[in-house]
Amino acid sequence: MSAGANLVSFVTIGVLVGCGVTLLLERSLSRVLLGVILIGNGVNLLIVFGGRAGEPPVVGVGDESAMSDALPQAMVLTAIVITFGFTAFLLAISYRSWYLTGDDEVPDDIEDREIVRRAARREVSAADLASEPAVADPQQVDAPAPPREEDRG
Amino acid sequence: MLVLLILHLVAAVVAPLLVRRWGPRACYLLALVPASAFGWALVRTPEVAHGGAVVETYPWISELGLDLALRMTTLSWLMTLLVGGVGALVLGYSARYFPPDALGNSRYAGVMVAFAGAMLGLVLADDLLLLYVCWELTTVFSYLLIGHSSERRSSRWAAAQALTVTTLGGLAMLIGFLMLGHHAGTYRWSELGQQPLPGGAYLVVAVLLILLGALSKSAVLPFTSWLPVAMAAPTPVSAYLHAAAMVKAGVYLLGLLTPVLAVVGPWRPVVVIAGLATMLVGGWAALRQTDLKLLLAHGTVSQLGLLTVVVGVGTADAALAGAAMLLAHALFKAALFLVVGVIDHGAGTRDLRALSGLRRTAPVLTGVAVLAAASMAGLPPLLGFVAKEAVFAAFADQPLVLAVLVAGTVLTVAYSIRFVWGAFADRSGAVATDLGRIAPSLLIPPALLAVVGLVTGPAAGALDHLLRPYPELFGAVGQHLALWHGLTPALGLSVLALAGGTALFALRGPLAPAVARLRWPVTGQRGYEWITHRFDRVAVDVTSVTQRGSLPQYLGLILIVLAAVPGGAVFLIRPWEQSLDLWATPAQPVVLLVVCVAALLAVGASRRLTAMLLVGMTGYGTAMLFVLYGAPDLALTQFLVETMTIAIFVLVLRRLPERFSMRPLRRSRWIRRTIGTIVGTTVAALAVGAAAARQARSISEEFPHLAVEQGHGRNVVNVTLVDIRAWDTLGEAAVLVAAATGVASLIFHQSRTGPRPRRREIAEDAEPAGREVWLRGGATLHERQRSIVLEVVTRLISHTAVLFSLYLLFSGHNAPGGGFAGGLVASLALTMRYLAGGRYELVEAAPIGAGTVLGAGLLLAVGSAVVSLVVGGTVLESTTVDLWLPLIGHFYLVTSLFFDVGVYLVVIGLALDVLRSLGAEVDRHIETAGGAGGGLAGRQGEARP
């Protein structure tokens, strides 16, 4: 039985991911970031524990058959460094957000809220049709484009 | 044929340049391109006239069985002549039509030639998929041409409507083609007839879809509405697209497929009913138009309805009549559009109520128009008469259809007279319109078209000979095209139609209210508007429901799906049924307990720094677990990364508020915790399931000896990174470069590095003469920020650390270490220098741009991949090089070391960028803000009273 596949390690993976998810669902970017790091640690453990534990995977040091699985280790090694890059990036975003707005919270998307407002007012989205009435076109010699009625129903 | 298409393509590309240089006059030159297609078709006439075909095939996408299969038979020969001939004339006409300095001239010329090329491809394509490609190309180009005056709303609207309607039809048609071709085993229309067709509903659906495409392209009911609206296009465009070429594409497709598909159930009813209805509705609508161009547009709709019936009905006689009608219509309608263009160009209006006396001021133009209109009305001896006679003769055995056709012809005659009367007659009390001198280039094209219509009438016998191979596809042809058949019923009907049309026109006064009131109950235009409006509303509603704009909501939804779907699958695995050890080594549960407690506390922490340190603790704990597991490389990297993370987090925490805000989120706290618990449990269960799920042997069992034999290294993990799975690592290096660039661009306002600190001046100013300092940058710091102990320690350690990082880098191939770990150690050394000595010390430590380091690293990594390719290996293949150096003696170098050095540099570059941005630049922000004050938002807040 490997050192990975045992009850306590699975419980730990669950706790790390669960705590990470709880933080991820916050509005504060620093908390989101901490959540990402926690989830990252949990998932890294999950991947590594998927392989066989044993001696360090260095040929010539120990028994080759007792060696731990190198493949998940290589994958997780890159994952750790990527998480670092990601952390730096999120930190920069959260600093910039603070610099511009005074806090590091993720606001609702403005465009999306605008669509919600439009839906509440039963409007259409195409601005080209609503902004400029046909008669405002000074060169209008062709058949005028039909005016677009607003839906009142 | 391919040469012609390429010629069009090349001409379309250079056309804008020519027009920019010579103005619209360049259109004369460009007209030669479609003219060459015309000439080519003319030269190949003998081959086609006897029922042969000109065929060219080039392999294209052989995997899809798609070839550039081109084929010219009688019908496509006729269309090629029209597309090339009318195209050349219209381009020549455009040379004088457009003002020399108008915007969009160059685009117009390019798109027009491209359209001619697409149209040529459409009529020459043998493969239905190739035909579809050209079909949609004509749609796209027509969009650009209709929207030529893009500053006008009506133009944009018309272009969008034409695009929407014809593209929808085109997509339906594509499905139809695919269904048909898939079943028949071939996409060549020339081979379709030789295969037995599948029966039943499958074919019916395919045929209906194809008809949808053809009818929408040819503006037949219920798709008529886009064509009158498309009259927003410049008149030459209308003459070409809406008379001779594009709208004929639908009719052409009908003509192509009728020999094969006319027998299929819905084909004839759909074609005949839609066509006849269109003919009547269009003709009636033309009677009430006051805009000459709209009059012609509705007339075109009507004629397209007629063509649809005649070409689509699928008898030999009708096919002959249809081909003749196709030619006649293109000739007279293009001529009439061009005449309207001349009037519009000279008089500035196309309103028949404003025009007067043109028959006296522009007699030649009047002659041309009368000739063309007479052909449209079906007056002998013009081609229009010959074609109409043939149509009547072909439907002699279908009295009902014939009656409607005659009624439609009555309308045609009436609106033909209305056109001539409206454009050229005198209005009482109106001043005679003066067009000025009409340029020959504007007059010759319509005149030529009208004269061809005149000449081909008496020469109907020769035309009959040329067109005959097409109707013979349907069987024996009973009739001949001729000016005089004797006193036939068809002649009687022609006379009846002429008389009826004339009477209708004469009674225009009394009939005016009826004409104005009697309309199609639901116009296509209203339908189109209603549908697009509905679509728009539905899109807004759906978006507003599914896209509320809240990031936690989105993430929550995704995570719930994760718990529900893959989590549900866990129940199938039943991971709880397997027996599990409690723990592996006694140390393990201790470390795990620490990790769990730290994670749980981090969730509840309200101070940022506390939360970060707790999360860091889980990171160090993870590293400990890696040690226990037997993964020294991972443990090393995890320790280093965790330390770097805490360091840069603290750099940012200097500025952020000390505590998290707890605002309204309190209410939803339990929802978040519930989702967290569910997802955590799911992932743990998945982990158990996955651990027990392995059935095949792991490929990594081969890794140890692969590492030694092919990677020339003993540290399997490192060899995996730089050799066995080096592609992954290369991608990762690129991600790091992107992340570093992102960090820099988020923090720096202008350049990547901001203003370079002029450390020399400052350092030398602050440096007391003759006294040694530990760190040169340290002197620039404020006294309260300085720590001499830290400076001393840094001075002592940092160089050693860099040396150690190099050791890790070089030894990593055979022992724990490598580019990542080495780079991280060097980064920590830099971080220390920065923390101890400030931002000037950072420049002192690394007097080189972060971008340079990142670039050099990536270049080295990619370069080593390319070099191994160049010297004959596969990408990133490594080999050993034996070397000898004095003092060291013989040693060998594995080439993957260069790759690892690249990784090393990328990691350092990332750290440097992070320190420059989140460290040095934030320092500067703090200084400019005057202490620990707020950012931009805070300053604005202060500025407000």
Interface residues (C-beta under 8 A of the other chain):
Chain A: M1 S2 A3 G4 A5 N6 L7 V8 S9 F10 V11 T12 I13 G14 V15 L16 V17 G18 C19 G20 V21 T22 L23 L24 L25 E26 R27 S28 S30 R31 L34 I37 L38 N41 G42 V43 N44 L45 L46 V48 F49 G50 G51 R52 A53 G54 E55 P56 P57 V58 V59 G60 V61 E64 M67 S68 D69 A70 L71 P72 Q73 A74 M75 V76 L77 T78 I80 V81 I82 T83 F84 G85 F86 T87 A88 F89 L91 A92 I93 S94 Y95 R96 W98 Y99 L100 T101 G102 D103 D104 E105 V106 D108 D109 I110 E111 D112 R113 I115 V116 R118 A119 A120 R122 E123 V124 S125 A126 D128 L129 E132 A134 D137 Q139 Q140 V141 D142 A143 P144 A145 P146 R148 E149 D151
Chain B: S149 E151 R152 R153 S154 S155 R156 W157 A158 P228 V229 M231 A232 D291 L294 T349 R350 Q525 R526 E529 H533 D536 R537 A539 V540 D541 T543 S544 V545 Q547 R548 G549 S550 L551 P552 L555 G556 L559 L580 D581 L582 W583 A584 T585 Q588 P589 L592 V595 C596 A599 L600 A602 V603 R608 A611 M612 V615 T618 G619 T622 L625 F626 L628 Y629 G630 A631 P632 D633 L634 T637 Q638 V641 M644 T645 I648 F649 V652 R655 L656 P657 F660 S661 R663 L665 R672 R673 I675 G676 T677 V679 G680 T681 V683 A684 A685 A687 V688 A690 A691 A692 S698 I699 S700 F703 P704 H705 A707 V708 R714 N715 V716 V717 T720 L721 I724 R725 D728 T729 E732 V735 L736 A739 A740 G742 V743 L746 I747 N814 A815 P816 F820 L824 V907 L910 V914 S917 L918 V922 H925 G934 G935 L936 A937 G938 G941
